[in-house]
Amino acid sequence: MEPEVDSVGIAILKGACNAESKDVAIDLSQFGLVELLGETALKEIPVIKGVVACFKVPLAIRDQLFLRKVARFLAAVPDFTATEREDFIAGHLADGEKAAKLGETLVLVLDRLDDMEKPHMVAHVFAAFVRGKITFDVFRRLATAIDLGALDDLKEFVKMRPAASPQQRGVNVNTQILGTNLARTGLVSLPAFGGNTPILGVSFRENELGKMFREIINEAQPSSA
């Protein structure tokens, strides 16, 4: 029997909003896959034991990989102030329907991620949502962009800086390959053209969604900027 998506999602949300989550987060890099993902080891990590409890045992390989992503996500979620937690719980978790929808979104996004570094990015976007900096719709769109983008492309995009010229706004993705790769994420767009405007040599530019993504990741990880 597969675990209930709703129960898994709610367990993740509870872990993310736990005031002590950072105190029990562990450095996953020190463990091998077998040691990290064994049933006994997982149950000893308080911040994800509630998630583990939703699964049957022994854990299937896909379940093990999913829980590893969950652990990395929870470890990367920053500390929230008491006010931030209370406001978020009141606005999104007190309503069962909203909580289930948000939990389901987290489960689906984390399950699809193709790189173990991506949960860190999702965690930073989630934190912006918790703090009221972005809406739920924007959170979903940014999470989908992280899912669709190649990790190296996303990292390169985050490091880019807006043009110095005041006539140009935002980042100009002047590497054609990178711009084309990022287009599927929805973070960049081609400029609008009139019917007779030539487009030879035109490059992609970040749109509002891309700008929010870069700002959120850079603010959370200034050293990687």
C-alpha positions as CSV (number, residue, x, y, z in Angstrom):
1,M,0.0,0.0,0.0
2,E,1.4,3.4,-1.0
3,P,1.7,6.1,1.6
4,E,-1.1,8.8,1.6
5,V,0.2,11.8,-0.3
6,D,-1.7,14.1,2.1
7,S,-0.2,12.6,5.2
8,V,3.4,12.7,3.8
9,G,2.9,16.3,2.8
10,I,1.6,17.4,6.2
11,A,4.5,15.6,7.9
12,I,7.0,17.5,5.7
13,L,5.2,20.8,6.5
14,K,5.3,20.1,10.2
15,G,9.1,19.3,10.0
16,A,9.7,22.5,8.0
17,C,7.9,24.7,10.5
18,N,9.4,22.9,13.6
19,A,11.3,25.5,15.6
20,E,14.0,22.9,16.4
21,S,14.5,21.6,12.9
22,K,17.8,23.2,12.4
23,D,19.1,21.8,15.7
24,V,18.4,18.2,14.6
25,A,19.4,18.7,10.9
26,I,22.4,16.5,10.0
27,D,25.2,16.7,7.5
28,L,23.9,14.0,5.0
29,S,27.2,14.1,3.1
30,Q,29.0,12.1,5.8
31,F,26.8,9.1,5.3
32,G,26.8,6.5,2.5
33,L,23.4,5.7,0.8
34,V,22.9,2.5,2.7
35,E,23.7,3.9,6.1
36,L,21.7,7.1,5.5
37,L,18.6,5.4,4.1
38,G,18.3,2.4,6.3
39,E,15.1,2.2,8.2
40,T,16.7,2.4,11.6
41,A,18.9,5.4,10.7
42,L,16.0,7.3,9.3
43,K,13.9,6.8,12.4
44,E,16.7,8.3,14.5
45,I,16.4,11.6,12.7
46,P,13.7,13.5,14.5
47,V,13.0,16.0,11.8
48,I,11.9,13.3,9.3
49,K,10.7,10.5,11.5
50,G,7.2,11.8,11.0
51,V,7.6,11.4,7.2
52,V,9.2,7.9,7.6
53,A,6.2,6.8,9.6
54,C,3.9,7.3,6.6
55,F,5.8,4.6,4.6
56,K,5.7,0.9,4.8
57,V,8.9,-1.0,5.6
58,P,11.2,-2.1,4.2
59,L,11.5,1.1,2.1
60,A,11.6,0.7,-1.6
61,I,14.5,2.4,-3.4
62,R,12.3,5.2,-4.8
63,D,11.0,5.8,-1.3
64,Q,14.5,5.9,0.1
65,L,15.6,8.5,-2.5
66,F,12.5,10.5,-1.9
67,L,13.2,10.6,1.8
68,R,16.8,11.7,1.2
69,K,15.4,14.6,-0.8
70,V,13.0,15.4,2.1
71,A,15.9,15.3,4.6
72,R,18.0,17.7,2.4
73,F,15.0,20.0,2.0
74,L,14.3,20.1,5.7
75,A,18.0,20.6,6.6
76,A,18.1,23.6,4.2
77,V,14.9,25.3,5.4
78,P,16.1,28.4,7.4
79,D,15.0,29.4,10.9
80,F,11.7,31.2,11.1
81,T,10.8,33.7,13.7
82,A,7.9,32.9,16.0
83,T,5.8,35.5,14.2
84,E,6.6,34.1,10.8
85,R,5.7,30.6,11.9
86,E,2.5,31.7,13.6
87,D,1.4,33.8,10.6
88,F,2.1,30.9,8.2
89,I,0.3,28.3,10.3
90,A,-2.7,30.6,10.7
91,G,-2.8,31.5,7.0
92,H,-1.9,28.1,5.4
93,L,-1.9,25.2,7.8
94,A,-4.9,25.9,10.0
95,D,-7.1,25.4,6.9
96,G,-7.1,21.7,6.2
97,E,-7.7,22.1,2.5
98,K,-4.9,24.6,2.0
99,A,-2.5,22.5,4.1
100,A,-3.3,19.4,2.0
101,K,-2.8,21.3,-1.3
102,L,0.5,22.8,-0.1
103,G,1.7,19.4,1.2
104,E,0.7,17.7,-2.0
105,T,2.7,20.3,-4.0
106,L,5.8,19.7,-1.9
107,V,5.5,15.9,-2.3
108,L,5.1,16.1,-6.0
109,V,8.0,18.6,-6.5
110,L,10.5,16.9,-4.3
111,D,9.6,13.5,-5.8
112,R,10.4,14.8,-9.3
113,L,13.7,16.5,-8.6
114,D,16.6,14.9,-10.5
115,D,19.5,16.2,-8.4
116,M,20.2,16.1,-4.7
117,E,21.2,19.7,-4.6
118,K,17.9,20.9,-5.9
119,P,16.0,20.4,-2.6
120,H,18.2,23.3,-1.2
121,M,16.8,25.6,-3.8
122,V,13.2,24.5,-3.2
123,A,13.8,25.1,0.5
124,H,14.8,28.7,-0.1
125,V,11.8,29.3,-2.3
126,F,9.6,27.7,0.3
127,A,11.1,30.0,2.9
128,A,10.2,33.1,0.8
129,F,6.6,31.8,0.6
130,V,6.5,31.2,4.4
131,R,7.7,34.8,5.0
132,G,5.0,36.2,2.7
133,K,7.5,37.4,0.0
134,I,5.8,35.4,-2.7
135,T,2.4,33.9,-3.3
136,F,1.5,30.2,-3.4
137,D,1.1,30.4,-7.2
138,V,4.6,31.9,-7.5
139,F,6.0,29.3,-5.2
140,R,4.6,26.5,-7.4
141,R,6.0,28.1,-10.6
142,L,9.4,28.6,-9.1
143,A,9.4,25.0,-7.8
144,T,8.5,23.8,-11.2
145,A,11.3,25.9,-12.8
146,I,13.8,24.2,-10.4
147,D,12.4,20.8,-11.4
148,L,12.6,21.6,-15.2
149,G,16.0,23.3,-15.2
150,A,19.4,21.6,-15.3
151,L,21.2,22.3,-12.0
152,D,24.3,23.8,-13.7
153,D,22.1,26.1,-15.8
154,L,20.2,27.3,-12.7
155,K,23.5,28.0,-10.9
156,E,24.9,30.0,-13.8
157,F,21.7,32.0,-14.1
158,V,21.8,32.9,-10.4
159,K,25.3,34.2,-10.7
160,M,24.5,36.6,-13.5
161,R,24.2,40.3,-12.8
162,P,21.9,42.9,-14.4
163,A,23.4,45.1,-17.1
164,A,25.0,48.3,-15.8
165,S,23.2,50.4,-18.4
166,P,20.1,52.1,-16.9
167,Q,18.4,51.6,-20.3
168,Q,18.5,47.9,-19.8
169,R,16.6,46.2,-17.0
170,G,17.3,42.7,-15.6
171,V,19.7,40.1,-16.7
172,N,20.6,39.6,-20.3
173,V,21.2,35.9,-20.9
174,N,23.7,36.4,-23.8
175,T,24.7,32.8,-24.0
176,Q,22.3,31.4,-26.6
177,I,22.6,27.8,-25.3
178,L,21.9,28.8,-21.7
179,G,19.0,31.0,-22.8
180,T,17.5,28.2,-24.8
181,N,18.0,25.7,-22.0
182,L,16.3,28.1,-19.4
183,A,13.4,28.9,-21.7
184,R,11.6,25.8,-20.7
185,T,11.7,26.8,-17.0
186,G,9.8,30.0,-17.6
187,L,12.6,32.1,-15.9
188,V,13.6,33.8,-19.2
189,S,11.8,35.1,-22.2
190,L,12.5,36.7,-25.6
191,P,11.7,40.4,-25.9
192,A,8.5,41.3,-27.7
193,F,8.9,42.3,-31.4
194,G,7.0,44.2,-34.0
195,G,6.1,42.5,-37.2
196,N,9.1,43.9,-39.1
197,T,11.7,43.7,-36.3
198,P,14.6,41.4,-37.0
199,I,15.5,39.0,-34.3
200,L,18.9,37.8,-35.4
201,G,21.3,37.9,-32.5
202,V,18.5,38.7,-29.9
203,S,19.1,37.1,-26.6
204,F,16.8,35.9,-23.8
205,R,16.2,38.1,-20.8
206,E,15.1,37.3,-17.4
207,N,11.4,37.9,-16.7
208,E,9.7,38.8,-13.4
209,L,9.7,35.1,-12.4
210,G,13.4,34.8,-13.2
211,K,14.2,38.0,-11.3
212,M,12.4,36.7,-8.2
213,F,14.3,33.4,-8.4
214,R,17.7,35.0,-8.6
215,E,16.9,37.4,-5.8
216,I,15.6,34.6,-3.5
217,I,18.5,32.2,-4.1
218,N,21.2,35.0,-3.9
219,E,19.7,36.4,-0.7
220,A,19.7,32.9,0.9
221,Q,23.1,32.0,-0.4
222,P,25.2,35.3,-0.6
223,S,28.4,33.3,-0.8
224,S,27.3,31.7,-4.0
225,A,26.4,34.9,-5.6
